[in-house]
Amino acid sequence: MAYLTIIVAVLTRFIPHPWDFSPVYGALLFGGANMKKRDSIWFSALILGASDVVLTKFIYHFNLGWGELIQMAAFVSIAMIGWILKKHFSVVRLGFACLAAPLSFYLISDFGVWLGYGSYPHTWNGLLACYIAAIPYQGRITASTALFAVLLFGAQQIYLWQANRKKHLHAFIG
């Protein structure tokens, strides 16, 4: 189910949606929590990498570069944050993950922007300017991460609760 969730979330990148509001981060957290660790890394990188190639090259008509690797590392970091929800799920851990995922992506991807695109001088002040310029996007990204993660994990918890309830009822009835 986690594989399908990531695929569907990535496909939403190809349909019109509000800017910086996507189910991708929530799906990556869900995948990190529900897939084997190794699978959550390679599968996320493969699916998002392929979608980035299509979007960058064929939709936006930009050039691909080594910056895509930094972007993939940023996406993979979100799946890795999902690992904290793997064995011991709680609302507090989910809240932490919903804040940590966009922050991780922001720190890694904007470092790549500063490093590779020549938009900012390669100085401490240039790095700070790059990070500051990206702050306005973080609100919507964090909100979409929280919304879609709560929907995915909430549905999973309801399903697990129902399954356990039925299991205990069958054990009780004998």
N, C-alpha and C positions, 0 to 999 in steps of 0.2 A: 504494500500500500504506500509506503514512503517513496518508493521509486516513482510510482504514478503521480503522487502528489508533487514531486519536484518537476516532473515532465510537464504537468498541467500548469504549474506556476510559471515555468520558463516560457511556455507557449503564450501566456498572457502578455509577455513582452512584445508580441507581434500584433496585438489588438490595441485600439485606442484605450488609454487609461489616463487618469490624472497623473501629471508629472510627479515623479518621485514617490509614487504610491502604488506599491506592487506586492503581490503575495510571495515574491521570491525569497525574501529574508526569513519570513515565517516558515516557509516550506523547507528551507535549508536547516533551520533549527529542528524542525520535525524530523527531517531525514537524519540529522546527526544523532538524534535521540533514539531513532528506531531502526537504523541500518547498522551493519557491522562497521566499525570505525574506518577500516580501509575502504569499504564501499562508499561511505559517505564522502570520502575525499575524492576518489577517482571519478565516481559517478557525477558528483556535483561539478567538478572541473570539466569533465567531458561535455555534459549537457549545456552548461553555461558557456563554455568555450565555443562550442558549435554555434550557439545562438548569438554570441558576440561577433563571431566571424560573419554570419549572415547579416546581422544588423549593421555592423560597421562597414562592411565592404559593399553590400548590395542594397541596403535600405538608405543608409546615411551617406554612402559614397565617400567614406574616409579611408585613409590608409591604415593598414594593420601594422603593428610594431611590437617591440618587446614589452611595451607597457601592458599589453594584454595578459602577459604572465603575472604581472603584479595584480591586475584586476582579478585573475583566477585565484591568486593567493588570498586576496581579500574575501572572495566568495567562500573559499574553502575554510577560512577562519570562522565563518558563521556556522558552518556544519560542525566544526570542532567545538564551538561553544555549546552546540546542542548536546554534546557528549555529557555535560553536567546533568542533563535531564534523563539520561539513559537508565540508571538504576534507581535513583531516588527522586522521583518527580514530586515537586511541591509548587504551590503558587508563588512562594518567595523565590525559588530557583527559576521559575518561568519569568518572573518579573526581572530578575537579574539578567537572564539571557536576553530578554527583549530590549534591555538597555545596552548590554555589552555587545550584541551583534552589530547594530548600526555603528556603534563607536569603533569597533574593530575595523569594520569596512572603511569607515571614514579615515582612520589613522593610516591604514595601509594604502588605500587607493589614492588618497590625496598626497601621500608621500611620493607615490609613483608619478602623479601629475607634476609635482614640483621637480622631481628628478629628471623626467624625460621629455616634457613637452616644450620647454623653453619659455613658458609663460611667466615664470618667476625666476628671479636671480638665484643662483645656487649659493645662497647665504642663509644665515639663521633668520634674518628678517624676511627673506624671500619665502622660506618655509612657513614662517608664522603667517605671512600674508596669504599664502595658499590655503592654509588651514582656516584662517578667518573668513576667506571668501566662500568657503564651503558651508559655513555654519547655517545660513538660511535654509539649506536643503534638509538639514537634519531633523527638523520637526516632523515633516511629512513622512520621512523614511522611518523614523522611530514609531510614529503612530501606525503606519501600515504594518510594521513588524509586529507590534503588540496586537493589533486587530487580528491579523491572519494567524499568528501563533496561538492566540486564545481560542480562535475558532477551531483550528486543527487539534490542539491538545485537549480542548474542551470536549470536542466530539469523541476523541479517543477515550477520555476519562469516563464519559457517559457510557460508551460501548463497554468498557472494561467493568464498570459498575454493574451494568445490566447482565453481562456474562457471569460475573461472580455471584450475583443475586440468584440467577437461574441455577447455577451450579450448587449453591448452598441449599436452595429449595429442593432440588432433586436428591441431594444427599440426605436431607431431613426426611423427605417422603420415603426414600429408600427404594 
